[in-house]
Amino acid sequence: MPLIDFRPRRAQFVKLHEAGCFVIPNPWDIGSARYLRHLGFPALATTSAGFAFSRGLADAAVPRDMVLAHIAEMVAAVDLPVNADFEAGYAHDPDGVAANVRLCLDTGIAGLSIEDATGDRQKPLYDLPVAVERIRAARAAIDASGVDVLLTARAECYLVGHPDPLTESLRRLEAYALAGADVLYAPGPREAAEIEAIVKAAGPKPVNILMYTNTGLTVPDLAGMGVRRISVGSSLARAAWTGFIRSAQAIAAQGSFGGFDGLTPYTELNDFFREDG
């Protein structure tokens, strides 16, 4: 099998972040990735939760090597830039993060994100000095590799229930920018004022905003605030699970097949994958 030259995808991904606003949706398997490419999205991002659910696991419970195999599979499935949801780097110490980032680069990704959540409910965020060193380690690993891969730094303050998530997110994102992050990301804010504050604090750095529920904001709204990149996390996977759960529950509880109303026809999906494959 011929080797793939990932340089054009990586250059395309860098260019997407230079101006304007784009949506980078999150497929959870090859089929969903190929359908999103069919719809014309310019890049895709993996979702740790969406993939975990497909494996019958909770988010953050998937082993590193299984994640790396999944990322490589997604990169090979589409001729688009792919950003890897690399959670917290699958290591606590900076050296471990750097080593795992090097493995992730080998999959052909155009970008990856590192978050500052510890997974410990008693202390859900890394202390800022440690979190900064982890981002610096990821940056150094990318630079030493010689590949042009974008590093996204995530401040998880909203998602872990920090008492002042906006203030702490701003503090952390500013530090991550100085540590070498290319893209800044604080998943969780829903209010326009909070999103605008994050974009303003980021300065020239592009900001990713997560739309994981219907807030009433649209892509043009977010673009008008200066948001450069919009992702949806596990939301598309959860939308699929929602349809499945409702239909299955109707059969189990009521003996009803009403959940099948309005389904996409078998032939439409089958023909799409026959032609796409």
C-alpha positions in Angstrom: 0.0 0.0 0.0 1.5 3.4 -1.0 2.5 5.8 1.7 0.3 8.9 2.0 1.9 12.3 1.8 0.1 14.2 4.6 1.8 17.5 4.0 -1.0 18.9 1.7 -3.7 18.1 4.3 -1.6 19.7 7.1 -1.0 22.8 5.0 -4.7 23.0 4.2 -5.5 22.8 8.0 -3.1 25.6 8.8 -4.7 27.8 6.1 -8.2 27.1 7.4 -7.1 28.8 10.7 -5.7 31.9 9.1 -9.0 33.7 8.5 -12.7 33.2 8.6 -14.7 30.6 10.4 -15.2 26.9 9.7 -17.1 24.0 11.2 -15.0 20.9 12.1 -17.6 18.2 12.9 -16.7 15.1 14.9 -17.4 11.7 13.4 -17.0 8.6 15.5 -16.4 5.9 12.8 -15.4 5.5 9.2 -19.0 5.7 7.9 -19.8 8.9 9.7 -16.5 10.4 8.6 -17.2 9.7 5.0 -20.7 11.1 5.1 -19.4 14.3 6.7 -16.8 14.6 3.9 -19.6 14.1 1.4 -21.4 17.1 2.9 -18.4 19.3 2.1 -16.9 20.0 5.5 -13.2 21.0 5.0 -11.8 19.1 8.0 -12.9 16.6 10.6 -12.0 15.9 14.3 -12.2 12.7 16.3 -14.4 12.5 19.4 -13.0 10.6 22.4 -16.5 10.1 23.8 -18.2 9.2 20.5 -15.6 6.5 19.9 -15.7 5.3 23.4 -19.5 4.8 23.3 -19.1 2.8 20.0 -16.8 0.5 21.9 -19.1 0.1 24.8 -16.9 2.2 27.1 -17.1 5.4 29.0 -15.2 8.5 27.8 -11.6 8.5 29.0 -11.7 4.7 29.5 -10.3 3.7 26.1 -6.6 2.6 26.2 -4.1 4.8 24.4 -3.2 2.2 21.7 -6.8 1.6 20.8 -7.2 5.4 20.5 -4.2 5.6 18.3 -5.5 2.8 16.0 -8.8 4.6 15.8 -7.2 7.9 14.9 -5.1 6.3 12.2 -8.2 4.6 10.8 -10.0 7.9 10.6 -7.1 9.6 8.9 -7.0 6.8 6.3 -10.7 6.9 5.7 -10.9 10.5 4.3 -8.8 12.8 2.2 -9.3 15.6 4.7 -7.3 17.1 7.5 -8.1 15.3 10.8 -7.7 16.8 14.2 -7.2 14.3 17.0 -9.0 14.5 20.3 -6.0 13.3 22.3 -7.6 13.9 25.7 -5.0 14.7 28.3 -2.2 13.1 26.3 -2.6 9.7 28.0 0.1 10.6 30.6 0.4 12.8 33.6 4.0 13.9 33.3 5.3 16.2 30.5 7.7 13.5 29.2 4.9 11.0 28.9 2.8 13.5 27.0 5.6 14.2 24.6 6.2 10.6 23.9 2.5 9.9 23.2 2.2 13.0 21.0 5.0 11.6 18.9 3.0 8.4 18.5 0.0 10.4 17.5 1.9 12.4 14.9 2.7 9.1 13.2 -1.0 8.5 12.4 -1.0 11.4 9.9 -3.1 13.9 11.8 -3.1 17.6 10.9 -3.7 18.7 14.5 -4.3 17.4 18.0 -5.7 18.7 21.3 -4.3 18.3 24.8 -6.6 19.1 27.7 -5.8 20.0 31.3 -8.3 17.7 33.1 -6.7 15.2 35.4 -9.6 12.7 35.6 -9.5 13.0 39.4 -12.7 14.3 40.8 -10.9 15.5 43.9 -8.5 17.6 41.9 -10.0 17.9 38.4 -7.5 20.3 36.8 -3.7 20.1 36.7 -2.1 22.9 38.6 -1.3 25.6 36.1 2.5 25.3 36.1 2.2 21.6 35.5 -0.5 22.2 32.8 1.8 24.7 31.1 4.7 22.3 31.1 2.5 19.6 29.5 1.7 22.0 26.6 5.3 22.9 26.3 6.2 19.3 26.1 3.6 18.7 23.3 4.9 21.7 21.5 8.5 20.5 21.7 7.5 17.1 20.4 5.8 18.5 17.4 8.6 20.9 16.6 11.2 18.2 16.9 9.2 16.0 14.5 9.5 18.5 11.7 5.9 18.1 10.7 3.4 21.1 10.5 0.8 19.9 13.0 -1.4 22.4 14.9 -1.5 22.1 18.7 -4.8 22.9 20.4 -4.7 23.6 24.2 -7.9 22.9 26.1 -8.9 24.5 29.4 -11.5 22.2 30.9 -12.8 24.6 33.5 -16.4 24.6 32.4 -16.6 20.9 32.0 -15.2 20.0 35.4 -17.4 22.5 37.3 -14.9 25.1 38.3 -16.6 27.8 40.4 -15.4 30.6 38.1 -14.9 28.9 34.8 -14.6 32.0 32.6 -11.9 33.7 34.7 -9.9 30.5 35.1 -10.3 29.6 31.5 -8.9 33.0 30.4 -6.0 32.7 32.8 -5.1 29.2 31.5 -5.6 29.9 27.8 -3.3 33.0 28.0 -0.6 30.8 29.6 -1.1 28.0 27.0 -0.7 30.5 24.2 2.7 31.6 25.6 3.6 27.9 26.0 3.2 27.4 22.3 -0.4 26.4 21.6 -1.6 27.3 18.1 -5.3 27.1 18.9 -7.1 27.8 22.1 -10.2 26.0 23.3 -12.3 26.2 26.4 -15.2 23.8 25.9 -18.5 24.7 27.7 -19.5 28.4 27.5 -23.0 29.0 26.1 -23.4 32.7 26.4 -22.3 35.1 23.7 -20.6 37.4 26.2 -18.4 34.5 27.5 -17.5 33.4 24.0 -16.6 37.0 23.0 -14.4 37.3 26.2 -12.5 34.2 25.3 -12.0 35.3 21.7 -10.8 38.8 22.9 -8.3 37.3 25.4 -6.9 34.9 22.8 -5.8 37.9 20.7 -4.4 36.7 17.4 -4.6 33.0 18.3 -7.6 31.2 16.7 -10.3 30.0 19.1 -12.3 26.7 18.9 -15.8 26.8 20.3 -17.7 23.7 21.2 -21.4 23.6 20.3 -22.7 20.6 22.2 -26.3 21.7 22.6 -28.7 24.0 20.8 -28.0 27.4 22.3 -29.7 29.3 19.5 -26.4 30.5 18.2 -25.6 29.8 14.6 -22.4 29.6 12.6 -22.8 33.2 11.3 -23.3 34.3 14.9 -20.1 32.7 16.1 -18.2 33.9 13.0 -19.3 37.4 13.9 -17.8 37.0 17.4 -14.5 36.2 15.8 -14.6 32.4 16.4 -12.3 30.7 14.0 -13.3 27.0 14.5 -16.5 25.3 15.6 -16.6 21.7 16.8 -19.5 19.6 18.1 -17.7 17.0 20.3 -19.9 13.9 21.0 -23.1 15.6 19.9 -23.5 13.9 16.5 -22.7 10.5 18.1 -25.3 11.3 20.8 -27.8 12.3 18.2 -27.4 8.9 16.6 -27.6 7.2 20.0 -30.7 9.2 20.8 -32.5 7.8 17.7 -31.4 4.3 18.5 -32.4 4.5 22.2 -35.9 5.9 21.5 -36.6 3.3 18.8 -35.3 0.4 20.9 -37.2 1.6 24.0 -40.4 1.9 22.0 -40.1 -1.8 21.0 -39.2 -3.0 24.4 -41.7 -1.0 26.4 -44.7 -0.7 24.0 -44.2 -3.2 21.3 -44.2 -0.2 18.9 -42.1 0.3 15.8 -43.0 4.0 15.6 -39.4 4.9 16.1 -38.7 3.8 12.5 -40.9 6.6 11.1 -38.9 9.0 8.9 -35.8 6.8 8.7 -33.3 7.4 5.9 -34.1 4.6 3.4 -31.8 1.6 3.3 -31.2 2.1 -0.4 -30.1 5.7 0.1 -27.4 4.7 2.6 -26.4 1.6 0.7 -26.0 3.5 -2.5 -24.0 6.2 -0.9 -21.5 3.8 0.6 -21.4 1.7 -2.6 -20.4 4.8 -4.6 -18.2 6.3 -1.9 -16.3 3.1 -1.4 
